[in-house]
Amino acid sequence: MSPETLAARGKLARLTRDHGPGAEAVITARRTFDAERLADHIRAVVDAAPPLTPAQRDRLAALLRCGAA
């Protein structure tokens, strides 16, 4: 896990302990933690893959922007 992901996990745990799982701050922290975990996974996949063409990068970016391609 990246340092950003570890920090997000710690913040999520602290907020959950202090405010309960349904608090708005906890929901926001969970969203941040999930995004950091996804970023870690994307980084690992990109690092292991051969270089992408510009068209492939554009298609993948479109998936992240709007969820459909």
Biopython code that builds the backbone (N, CA, C, O; Angstrom):
import numpy as np
from Bio.PDB.StructureBuilder import StructureBuilder

atoms = [
    (1, "MET", "N", (0.836, -1.187, 0.000)),
    (1, "MET", "CA", (0.000, 0.000, 0.000)),
    (1, "MET", "C", (0.875, 1.243, 0.000)),
    (1, "MET", "O", (1.914, 1.297, 0.659)),
    (2, "SER", "N", (0.437, 2.222, -0.743)),
    (2, "SER", "CA", (1.165, 3.483, -0.796)),
    (2, "SER", "C", (0.983, 4.246, 0.515)),
    (2, "SER", "O", (0.056, 3.965, 1.275)),
    (3, "PRO", "N", (1.859, 5.202, 0.777)),
    (3, "PRO", "CA", (1.687, 6.015, 1.990)),
    (3, "PRO", "C", (0.341, 6.745, 2.016)),
    (3, "PRO", "O", (-0.249, 6.916, 3.083)),
    (4, "GLU", "N", (-0.143, 7.171, 0.858)),
    (4, "GLU", "CA", (-1.439, 7.840, 0.791)),
    (4, "GLU", "C", (-2.573, 6.895, 1.185)),
    (4, "GLU", "O", (-3.514, 7.294, 1.871)),
    (5, "THR", "N", (-2.474, 5.642, 0.747)),
    (5, "THR", "CA", (-3.501, 4.663, 1.073)),
    (5, "THR", "C", (-3.469, 4.329, 2.560)),
    (5, "THR", "O", (-4.514, 4.208, 3.199)),
    (6, "LEU", "N", (-2.274, 4.182, 3.101)),
    (6, "LEU", "CA", (-2.159, 3.907, 4.534)),
    (6, "LEU", "C", (-2.733, 5.052, 5.365)),
    (6, "LEU", "O", (-3.416, 4.822, 6.363)),
    (7, "ALA", "N", (-2.455, 6.278, 4.952)),
    (7, "ALA", "CA", (-2.991, 7.435, 5.673)),
    (7, "ALA", "C", (-4.515, 7.470, 5.582)),
    (7, "ALA", "O", (-5.190, 7.749, 6.572)),
    (8, "ALA", "N", (-5.057, 7.187, 4.399)),
    (8, "ALA", "CA", (-6.510, 7.185, 4.217)),
    (8, "ALA", "C", (-7.151, 6.084, 5.054)),
    (8, "ALA", "O", (-8.229, 6.280, 5.615)),
    (9, "ARG", "N", (-6.499, 4.931, 5.142)),
    (9, "ARG", "CA", (-7.024, 3.830, 5.954)),
    (9, "ARG", "C", (-7.043, 4.206, 7.431)),
    (9, "ARG", "O", (-8.009, 3.922, 8.140)),
    (10, "GLY", "N", (-5.983, 4.840, 7.883)),
    (10, "GLY", "CA", (-5.925, 5.265, 9.276)),
    (10, "GLY", "C", (-6.993, 6.294, 9.607)),
    (10, "GLY", "O", (-7.635, 6.221, 10.655)),
    (11, "LYS", "N", (-7.179, 7.250, 8.712)),
    (11, "LYS", "CA", (-8.205, 8.273, 8.923)),
    (11, "LYS", "C", (-9.589, 7.647, 8.958)),
    (11, "LYS", "O", (-10.412, 7.995, 9.805)),
    (12, "LEU", "N", (-9.847, 6.724, 8.041)),
    (12, "LEU", "CA", (-11.130, 6.036, 8.012)),
    (12, "LEU", "C", (-11.373, 5.285, 9.313)),
    (12, "LEU", "O", (-12.464, 5.359, 9.879)),
    (13, "ALA", "N", (-10.378, 4.572, 9.785)),
    (13, "ALA", "CA", (-10.527, 3.813, 11.038)),
    (13, "ALA", "C", (-10.814, 4.742, 12.214)),
    (13, "ALA", "O", (-11.688, 4.466, 13.036)),
    (14, "ARG", "N", (-10.078, 5.835, 12.284)),
    (14, "ARG", "CA", (-10.261, 6.777, 13.390)),
    (14, "ARG", "C", (-11.660, 7.393, 13.364)),
    (14, "ARG", "O", (-12.337, 7.462, 14.390)),
    (15, "LEU", "N", (-12.084, 7.840, 12.181)),
    (15, "LEU", "CA", (-13.402, 8.451, 12.070)),
    (15, "LEU", "C", (-14.517, 7.451, 12.361)),
    (15, "LEU", "O", (-15.513, 7.802, 12.994)),
    (16, "THR", "N", (-14.358, 6.211, 11.905)),
    (16, "THR", "CA", (-15.362, 5.182, 12.163)),
    (16, "THR", "C", (-15.474, 4.925, 13.656)),
    (16, "THR", "O", (-16.577, 4.801, 14.188)),
    (17, "ARG", "N", (-14.343, 4.846, 14.327)),
    (17, "ARG", "CA", (-14.336, 4.623, 15.777)),
    (17, "ARG", "C", (-15.011, 5.783, 16.510)),
    (17, "ARG", "O", (-15.794, 5.568, 17.435)),
    (18, "ASP", "N", (-14.705, 6.999, 16.094)),
    (18, "ASP", "CA", (-15.190, 8.178, 16.812)),
    (18, "ASP", "C", (-16.625, 8.570, 16.473)),
    (18, "ASP", "O", (-17.328, 9.117, 17.322)),
    (19, "HIS", "N", (-17.075, 8.297, 15.238)),
    (19, "HIS", "CA", (-18.372, 8.805, 14.794)),
    (19, "HIS", "C", (-19.367, 7.739, 14.355)),
    (19, "HIS", "O", (-20.545, 8.048, 14.177)),
    (20, "GLY", "N", (-18.937, 6.508, 14.176)),
    (20, "GLY", "CA", (-19.825, 5.453, 13.699)),
    (20, "GLY", "C", (-19.812, 5.367, 12.184)),
    (20, "GLY", "O", (-19.462, 6.329, 11.501)),
    (21, "PRO", "N", (-20.196, 4.207, 11.661)),
    (21, "PRO", "CA", (-20.047, 3.945, 10.231)),
    (21, "PRO", "C", (-20.942, 4.778, 9.317)),
    (21, "PRO", "O", (-20.639, 4.906, 8.131)),
    (22, "GLY", "N", (-22.030, 5.345, 9.828)),
    (22, "GLY", "CA", (-22.945, 6.081, 8.960)),
    (22, "GLY", "C", (-22.693, 7.575, 8.893)),
    (22, "GLY", "O", (-23.390, 8.282, 8.165)),
    (23, "ALA", "N", (-21.723, 8.068, 9.628)),
    (23, "ALA", "CA", (-21.460, 9.511, 9.651)),
    (23, "ALA", "C", (-20.968, 9.995, 8.289)),
    (23, "ALA", "O", (-20.268, 9.276, 7.576)),
    (24, "GLU", "N", (-21.341, 11.209, 7.946)),
    (24, "GLU", "CA", (-20.952, 11.779, 6.651)),
    (24, "GLU", "C", (-19.434, 11.811, 6.474)),
    (24, "GLU", "O", (-18.931, 11.529, 5.386)),
    (25, "ALA", "N", (-18.705, 12.152, 7.533)),
    (25, "ALA", "CA", (-17.238, 12.192, 7.453)),
    (25, "ALA", "C", (-16.678, 10.801, 7.171)),
    (25, "ALA", "O", (-15.678, 10.668, 6.464)),
    (26, "VAL", "N", (-17.303, 9.779, 7.708)),
    (26, "VAL", "CA", (-16.856, 8.396, 7.482)),
    (26, "VAL", "C", (-17.130, 7.992, 6.039)),
    (26, "VAL", "O", (-16.298, 7.344, 5.404)),
    (27, "ILE", "N", (-18.285, 8.371, 5.524)),
    (27, "ILE", "CA", (-18.619, 8.048, 4.131)),
    (27, "ILE", "C", (-17.619, 8.707, 3.184)),
    (27, "ILE", "O", (-17.170, 8.086, 2.221)),
    (28, "THR", "N", (-17.274, 9.953, 3.454)),
    (28, "THR", "CA", (-16.283, 10.657, 2.642)),
    (28, "THR", "C", (-14.911, 10.000, 2.764)),
    (28, "THR", "O", (-14.209, 9.832, 1.767)),
    (29, "ALA", "N", (-14.533, 9.632, 3.981)),
    (29, "ALA", "CA", (-13.236, 8.980, 4.201)),
    (29, "ALA", "C", (-13.187, 7.621, 3.507)),
    (29, "ALA", "O", (-12.145, 7.246, 2.970)),
    (30, "ARG", "N", (-14.288, 6.881, 3.508)),
    (30, "ARG", "CA", (-14.319, 5.586, 2.817)),
    (30, "ARG", "C", (-14.143, 5.788, 1.318)),
    (30, "ARG", "O", (-13.434, 5.025, 0.662)),
    (31, "ARG", "N", (-14.792, 6.819, 0.777)),
    (31, "ARG", "CA", (-14.657, 7.110, -0.655)),
    (31, "ARG", "C", (-13.199, 7.427, -0.990)),
    (31, "ARG", "O", (-12.678, 6.971, -2.008)),
    (32, "THR", "N", (-12.553, 8.199, -0.141)),
    (32, "THR", "CA", (-11.143, 8.537, -0.351)),
    (32, "THR", "C", (-10.271, 7.289, -0.260)),
    (32, "THR", "O", (-9.395, 7.089, -1.102)),
    (33, "PHE", "N", (-10.495, 6.455, 0.740)),
    (33, "PHE", "CA", (-9.724, 5.221, 0.902)),
    (33, "PHE", "C", (-9.908, 4.308, -0.314)),
    (33, "PHE", "O", (-8.937, 3.760, -0.835)),
    (34, "ASP", "N", (-11.144, 4.151, -0.757)),
    (34, "ASP", "CA", (-11.403, 3.302, -1.930)),
    (34, "ASP", "C", (-10.694, 3.841, -3.169)),
    (34, "ASP", "O", (-10.145, 3.069, -3.956)),
    (35, "ALA", "N", (-10.703, 5.161, -3.347)),
    (35, "ALA", "CA", (-10.015, 5.763, -4.493)),
    (35, "ALA", "C", (-8.509, 5.541, -4.410)),
    (35, "ALA", "O", (-7.867, 5.285, -5.429)),
    (36, "GLU", "N", (-7.939, 5.633, -3.217)),
    (36, "GLU", "CA", (-6.502, 5.387, -3.049)),
    (36, "GLU", "C", (-6.155, 3.932, -3.347)),
    (36, "GLU", "O", (-5.139, 3.654, -3.983)),
    (37, "ARG", "N", (-6.986, 3.009, -2.894)),
    (37, "ARG", "CA", (-6.752, 1.586, -3.200)),
    (37, "ARG", "C", (-6.825, 1.341, -4.701)),
    (37, "ARG", "O", (-6.015, 0.595, -5.252)),
    (38, "LEU", "N", (-7.790, 1.966, -5.359)),
    (38, "LEU", "CA", (-7.910, 1.827, -6.801)),
    (38, "LEU", "C", (-6.681, 2.402, -7.498)),
    (38, "LEU", "O", (-6.171, 1.808, -8.448)),
    (39, "ALA", "N", (-6.208, 3.546, -7.034)),
    (39, "ALA", "CA", (-5.002, 4.151, -7.612)),
    (39, "ALA", "C", (-3.801, 3.222, -7.456)),
    (39, "ALA", "O", (-2.993, 3.096, -8.376)),
    (40, "ASP", "N", (-3.678, 2.569, -6.294)),
    (40, "ASP", "CA", (-2.590, 1.606, -6.094)),
    (40, "ASP", "C", (-2.673, 0.480, -7.120)),
    (40, "ASP", "O", (-1.665, 0.079, -7.703)),
    (41, "HIS", "N", (-3.881, -0.022, -7.329)),
    (41, "HIS", "CA", (-4.058, -1.125, -8.274)),
    (41, "HIS", "C", (-3.747, -0.669, -9.705)),
    (41, "HIS", "O", (-3.061, -1.371, -10.448)),
    (42, "ILE", "N", (-4.245, 0.483, -10.077)),
    (42, "ILE", "CA", (-3.982, 1.004, -11.421)),
    (42, "ILE", "C", (-2.483, 1.178, -11.633)),
    (42, "ILE", "O", (-1.951, 0.810, -12.680)),
    (43, "ARG", "N", (-1.802, 1.743, -10.629)),
    (43, "ARG", "CA", (-0.347, 1.930, -10.721)),
    (43, "ARG", "C", (0.354, 0.593, -10.961)),
    (43, "ARG", "O", (1.241, 0.501, -11.810)),
    (44, "ALA", "N", (-0.038, -0.434, -10.223)),
    (44, "ALA", "CA", (0.597, -1.748, -10.356)),
    (44, "ALA", "C", (0.354, -2.348, -11.742)),
    (44, "ALA", "O", (1.268, -2.913, -12.342)),
    (45, "VAL", "N", (-0.869, -2.227, -12.250)),
    (45, "VAL", "CA", (-1.199, -2.780, -13.567)),
    (45, "VAL", "C", (-0.451, -2.028, -14.659)),
    (45, "VAL", "O", (0.103, -2.646, -15.569)),
    (46, "VAL", "N", (-0.430, -0.710, -14.580)),
    (46, "VAL", "CA", (0.262, 0.094, -15.590)),
    (46, "VAL", "C", (1.756, -0.205, -15.580)),
    (46, "VAL", "O", (2.379, -0.308, -16.636)),
    (47, "ASP", "N", (2.331, -0.344, -14.387)),
    (47, "ASP", "CA", (3.761, -0.641, -14.297)),
    (47, "ASP", "C", (4.112, -1.999, -14.898)),
    (47, "ASP", "O", (5.217, -2.182, -15.409)),
    (48, "ALA", "N", (3.182, -2.952, -14.840)),
    (48, "ALA", "CA", (3.444, -4.305, -15.338)),
    (48, "ALA", "C", (3.123, -4.459, -16.828)),
    (48, "ALA", "O", (3.559, -5.426, -17.453)),
    (49, "ALA", "N", (2.380, -3.537, -17.394)),
    (49, "ALA", "CA", (1.921, -3.662, -18.781)),
    (49, "ALA", "C", (2.903, -3.001, -19.747)),
    (49, "ALA", "O", (3.677, -2.124, -19.364)),
    (50, "PRO", "N", (2.857, -3.441, -21.010)),
    (50, "PRO", "CA", (3.655, -2.735, -22.022)),
    (50, "PRO", "C", (3.079, -1.331, -22.223)),
    (50, "PRO", "O", (1.941, -1.069, -21.833)),
    (51, "PRO", "N", (3.847, -0.439, -22.821)),
    (51, "PRO", "CA", (3.351, 0.931, -23.034)),
    (51, "PRO", "C", (2.052, 0.937, -23.847)),
    (51, "PRO", "O", (1.876, 0.142, -24.770)),
    (52, "LEU", "N", (1.159, 1.844, -23.485)),
    (52, "LEU", "CA", (-0.113, 1.967, -24.187)),
    (52, "LEU", "C", (0.009, 2.959, -25.336)),
    (52, "LEU", "O", (0.826, 3.880, -25.308)),
    (53, "THR", "N", (-0.821, 2.745, -26.336)),
    (53, "THR", "CA", (-0.897, 3.725, -27.421)),
    (53, "THR", "C", (-1.728, 4.914, -26.930)),
    (53, "THR", "O", (-2.465, 4.793, -25.951)),
    (54, "PRO", "N", (-1.611, 6.051, -27.599)),
    (54, "PRO", "CA", (-2.452, 7.192, -27.205)),
    (54, "PRO", "C", (-3.950, 6.855, -27.226)),
    (54, "PRO", "O", (-4.691, 7.301, -26.351)),
    (55, "ALA", "N", (-4.392, 6.090, -28.194)),
    (55, "ALA", "CA", (-5.807, 5.721, -28.284)),
    (55, "ALA", "C", (-6.215, 4.854, -27.087)),
    (55, "ALA", "O", (-7.302, 5.029, -26.537)),
    (56, "GLN", "N", (-5.353, 3.932, -26.690)),
    (56, "GLN", "CA", (-5.654, 3.095, -25.535)),
    (56, "GLN", "C", (-5.727, 3.933, -24.268)),
    (56, "GLN", "O", (-6.620, 3.735, -23.444)),
    (57, "ARG", "N", (-4.790, 4.873, -24.104)),
    (57, "ARG", "CA", (-4.821, 5.760, -22.925)),
    (57, "ARG", "C", (-6.098, 6.584, -22.896)),
    (57, "ARG", "O", (-6.711, 6.752, -21.842)),
    (58, "ASP", "N", (-6.502, 7.102, -24.063)),
    (58, "ASP", "CA", (-7.727, 7.902, -24.136)),
    (58, "ASP", "C", (-8.950, 7.077, -23.755)),
    (58, "ASP", "O", (-9.823, 7.559, -23.033)),
    (59, "ARG", "N", (-9.020, 5.835, -24.236)),
    (59, "ARG", "CA", (-10.157, 4.971, -23.927)),
    (59, "ARG", "C", (-10.229, 4.675, -22.434)),
    (59, "ARG", "O", (-11.302, 4.728, -21.834)),
    (60, "LEU", "N", (-9.086, 4.365, -21.840)),
    (60, "LEU", "CA", (-9.063, 4.076, -20.403)),
    (60, "LEU", "C", (-9.397, 5.316, -19.571)),
    (60, "LEU", "O", (-10.094, 5.218, -18.561)),
    (61, "ALA", "N", (-8.903, 6.471, -19.992)),
    (61, "ALA", "CA", (-9.232, 7.715, -19.297)),
    (61, "ALA", "C", (-10.727, 7.994, -19.375)),
    (61, "ALA", "O", (-11.324, 8.458, -18.404)),
    (62, "ALA", "N", (-11.336, 7.712, -20.526)),
    (62, "ALA", "CA", (-12.787, 7.911, -20.673)),
    (62, "ALA", "C", (-13.564, 7.007, -19.721)),
    (62, "ALA", "O", (-14.587, 7.419, -19.176)),
    (63, "LEU", "N", (-13.091, 5.789, -19.519)),
    (63, "LEU", "CA", (-13.745, 4.896, -18.563)),
    (63, "LEU", "C", (-13.716, 5.482, -17.155)),
    (63, "LEU", "O", (-14.703, 5.400, -16.424)),
    (64, "LEU", "N", (-12.605, 6.063, -16.784)),
    (64, "LEU", "CA", (-12.490, 6.644, -15.451)),
    (64, "LEU", "C", (-13.331, 7.922, -15.320)),
    (64, "LEU", "O", (-13.893, 8.191, -14.258)),
    (65, "ARG", "N", (-13.415, 8.695, -16.389)),
    (65, "ARG", "CA", (-14.177, 9.945, -16.329)),
    (65, "ARG", "C", (-15.678, 9.702, -16.259)),
    (65, "ARG", "O", (-16.363, 10.335, -15.456)),
    (66, "CYS", "N", (-16.203, 8.801, -17.079)),
    (66, "CYS", "CA", (-17.657, 8.677, -17.137)),
    (66, "CYS", "C", (-18.181, 7.254, -16.954)),
    (66, "CYS", "O", (-19.395, 7.048, -16.979)),
    (67, "GLY", "N", (-17.322, 6.286, -16.774)),
    (67, "GLY", "CA", (-17.774, 4.945, -16.487)),
    (67, "GLY", "C", (-18.264, 4.142, -17.678)),
    (67, "GLY", "O", (-18.774, 3.036, -17.497)),
    (68, "ALA", "N", (-18.127, 4.657, -18.878)),
    (68, "ALA", "CA", (-18.566, 3.922, -20.069)),
    (68, "ALA", "C", (-17.652, 4.278, -21.239)),
    (68, "ALA", "O", (-17.091, 5.372, -21.307)),
    (69, "ALA", "N", (-17.522, 3.330, -22.148)),
    (69, "ALA", "CA", (-16.717, 3.603, -23.351)),
    (69, "ALA", "C", (-17.357, 2.977, -24.560)),
    (69, "ALA", "O", (-16.832, 3.095, -25.667)),
]
sb = StructureBuilder()
sb.init_structure("model")
sb.init_model(0)
sb.init_chain("A")
sb.init_seg("    ")
for serial, (resi, resn, name, xyz) in enumerate(atoms, 1):
    if name == "N":
        sb.init_residue(resn, " ", resi, " ")
    sb.init_atom(name, np.array(xyz, "f"), 0.0, 1.0, " ", f" {name:<3s}", serial, name[0])
structure = sb.get_structure()
